[in-house]
Amino acid sequence: MRYYKHLRADMPTKDDVRRLTPNPAIPEVIDYLADQGVETYLDRFDALQPLCRFGLDGTCCRRCLWGPCIVTKTKRGVCGADLPLVVISNHLRMVASGCAAHGQHARNRLETILAILDGRMEGELRGRERVWWLAERYGISREAKSWEELARKVVETMLLDLGSIERKPLRALLALAPAERLETWRKLDIIPTSAFSEVCEALARTSLGADSDWRNVLKHELRVALAFFYGCVIGASFASEILYGSSHPIDVEVGFGTLADTGAVKVAVHGHSPVMAEALAEAVDSERIVEAARQAGADGVSLYGICCTGHELLGRYGIPTLTGILGQEFAIGTGALDAVVVDLQCIIPGIVNVANGFGTRIITTSDSNRLPGALHIPFKPERSREVSETILLAAIEAFRERDHSRQRIPDSHQKVRAGFDGDSILAAFGGRQRMLELLRDGRIVGIATMVSCNTPKVIYEANNVIIARELLRRGVLITTTGCAAHALFNAGLADPEMGSGVKDSLRAVCKEAGVPPVLPVGACVDNTKTMLLFKGLAEEAGLPLTKLPFFYIGAEPGNEKALGMAMSFLAHGIPVLTGYPIPIPVPTLEPREGGGIDDYVSNSNEIADFFAEGALEIVGARIYVESRPTWAAGLVEANMREKRRSLGWSQVPQGSD
Ligand code: XCC
C-alpha cells in the first residue's frame, strides 16, 4: 500500500488489489491478463504514482489562462483567489459536470418518450401509473383529454425542469420535496430553476473574476445539487419507468461465472441508457437474429449487463450483470464476450485495448460517447429494430471470427434478489407504519443507502463490501444502486438466503419480509427510490428527514456524478459518508512549535470545516470522510444511535445479538 500522509489514507498497488480484493473472481483475471500481456487500469494507476497532491486536494486552479495557480493557506493565485475560493469553485464545477451527465441521459429518455408519442418510434409506454402519479403532483391531471396527451404534458414539464431558461422554480422540486425542506431551501435562497440553466450559471460564476465569495459559490453548489436531483435524476429515473414500467423483485444469478460457455453469442450492454439496451433485449429473439446466430454455429444470443445499463435490464428482466465501472476491462479480459455495446458514460477508453486482445468487438452507439478503434453504429430511436439487428449481426460476426480458445472464466456467481423500489420495500415490510415500527423498536437500527462508483484508490470492491458487512452486523438495513451494488452482489450480500453475519433482529425481519438485507433499487439515477422511501417514512413519523436514522454512503467516490448525488442527499438533511477523501484539503493535526507530545494545532480550512460542521447548521447534516471502512461503519452506526437516542427510540444492544 502507498500511504499519502496529507490524506491520511492508503492507495493500493496492483499487487495489493490482487491479494486483498474480496471479489474471488478478480485475482484469476488479473493473473490471466498479466500472462497475456494486456494492460488494465491497475497498471496505469501504478505507473502514475505518486499522484499530484494539489490535484488530490483541489488546490490547483485552472479556471483561466493566467495560471495554473497552486494555492495554499498562505499563497493566493495570480488573480487573488484564496484557498477556499479555489477549492469550492473546483468542487462546484465537478458537481455541475455530474449534473450535465445525468441530465444527458434524462434528456435521452424523455426524448424517446416523445418519439413514441409522436409515432416516430415504434413501441408503447408501459408505465402508466408513474404518469398518473406525476400528473397529479404537477397539478395537470384534469387538463388532459387523453392518456397520451397527459403523458406528453408530464414529459414536457420534466423537459422544462431539465432545460428551460425561464427563471421559474424547478417544478418537480416544488411538487415532490418534503415541506420542511422547501422551507429550509427557501430561507437559504437555493431553490433552483432548471438543471441546465444552473449548470451554465455555475460555469459563468466560476470564471475569471466572477463570484469570488466562497460562501456564495457554495450556496450555488447546493442549488445545483437540488437541480441535479429534481431535474436530472428524477427526470431519468421516472422516464425509465414511464417507458418500460416499474421493476419488480426478481431472482437472478450474476457475476463473471454466468459467462460460462453456453454456446451462445455473448453480448454485454454497458453505460447508462436503457433505450438501446431495451431494443437489443427485444431483438435477440427475432427470427433474423436467431437464424443468423444458428448459421454462425451459435446457440442464440445472450445478453449481459455492465454498470447502470446492466441494472436497468437486471431489475426488469433478470438479465445477469457482470460488474461495475472498475471491472469492465476484467469482464472483457475473461475472453468470453463477443461484443460490448456501449451507450453513454462510464465507458473507459482502456477497454478497446483489452477487447483487441480477445477479438471482442466494441460497438459505440451514441455520438456523445465515441471510442477510437470501436465500430460505430449510431442508435436511432426511429429505426430501433433495424439498428438493433445490425448491432447484433456485428456481434454474431465477431463470434464467427474470434478465437474462443482463449477464454478464462472464473467460476464465480452469486444469487441476487434485485428490482426493488420504495413501494415494494414498504410492501415487503408490511407498509409504512409497520416499517416505522421496526425502526422505532430497533429491529432495524437505521437505513443506509450505499451508492455510486468505485475508485482505484481503494482495494477493488473492498470499501463497499467491508462497510456493508459491518453495517449488517450492526443491524442497519441497506439499499443500493450503481457500482456499489455490483460490489455487494459479488459478495453475496443481496442474496435472499443471506443470513450469516447479519444482526439477528435484522435477519429475522428480512426473513419475514422475504427480502435480502441489502436491497438493490437499480441504477444510480434510481436513488430516487431510496429518497422516496426515506420521505415516506419521515412523513409517517411526522418528522423531518434530518431527525431520522438514515444515511447516504459513497464508499468509493469515483465520478463527478457521485459528488452531485452526495451533495443532493446532504441538502436533504441526510448525512453523507465518503469513503475516501474527495478533492478538499483534509484537515490535519500538526505539532505546535515547541509543544509537547499532546500539543497539536488543527490545520483545517474553511471548506473542510463547512462540510464537517457548517453544513449541519444550515441543512441539518454533515459529510464524514473516513477511508478506513470499519471505522466508517462505526461512524454511521454512532450517528444513527445518537438520532435514536434523541428521538427516544429504543436503544439496541451493540454488535450481533
Ligand atoms: Fe458510473 Fe452508473 Fe458511478 Fe458506476 S455508479 S461509476 S456513475 S456506472 Ni452510478
Boltz pocket constraint, residues with backbone or C-beta under 6 A from the ligand:
constraints:
  - pocket:
      binder: B
      contacts: [[A, 271], [A, 272], [A, 307], [A, 308], [A, 324], [A, 325], [A, 345], [A, 346], [A, 451], [A, 452], [A, 453], [A, 454], [A, 481], [A, 482], [A, 483], [A, 484], [A, 523], [A, 524], [A, 525], [A, 558], [A, 559], [A, 561], [A, 562]]
      max_distance: 6.0
